[in-house]
Amino acid sequence: MSKKILILNGSPRSKGNTAMLCDALSAGARSAGHQVTRFDLHKLDIHGCLGCVKGGKDPASPCVQKDDM
């Protein structure tokens, strides 16, 4: 039974040990027939919550911040 696997790489080093482990995990999972999605978080524009309590009014855009989240 095929699984969907999500990998979140939080390391800022694109070619570091964590990236190599993510690559190995991805390759092994794909060879076993699973679907793998990987996000390298250091490449994304993600802002912390402002606590503004203005989100949730528009289901298509639940947060006032327009970042990669």
C-alpha positions in Angstrom: 0.0 0.0 0.0 1.5 3.3 -1.2 2.0 6.1 1.4 2.4 9.8 1.1 5.5 11.0 2.9 6.3 14.6 3.8 9.8 15.6 4.6 10.5 19.0 6.3 14.2 19.8 6.1 14.9 22.6 8.7 18.7 22.7 8.1 20.0 25.8 6.4 22.8 23.8 4.8 21.7 22.7 1.3 24.4 20.1 0.9 24.8 19.1 4.6 24.3 15.9 6.5 20.6 16.5 7.0 20.1 17.1 3.3 21.9 13.9 2.5 19.7 12.0 4.9 16.6 13.5 3.3 17.9 12.4 -0.1 18.5 8.9 1.1 15.1 8.7 2.8 13.4 10.0 -0.4 15.2 7.6 -2.6 14.4 4.6 -0.4 10.7 5.6 -0.1 10.3 6.2 -3.8 11.9 2.9 -4.6 9.4 1.2 -2.3 6.5 2.9 -4.3 5.7 5.7 -2.0 5.0 9.4 -2.9 7.5 11.8 -1.3 7.1 15.6 -1.0 10.0 17.5 0.5 10.2 21.1 1.7 13.6 22.8 2.4 12.3 25.4 4.9 15.3 27.7 4.6 14.3 28.4 1.0 10.8 29.4 1.9 9.6 32.8 3.0 7.8 32.0 6.2 6.9 34.7 8.8 5.9 34.1 12.4 2.4 34.7 13.6 1.6 38.3 14.4 -1.2 37.5 16.8 -3.4 40.1 15.1 -6.6 37.9 15.3 -7.5 39.1 11.8 -7.3 35.8 10.0 -10.0 33.2 9.4 -12.5 35.6 7.7 -11.6 34.5 4.2 -11.4 30.7 3.7 -9.3 31.2 0.5 -6.8 33.4 2.3 -6.9 32.5 6.1 -4.0 34.7 7.2 -3.3 38.4 6.6 0.4 37.6 6.0 1.2 36.6 2.4 4.1 34.2 2.8 4.9 30.7 1.7 2.7 29.1 4.4 
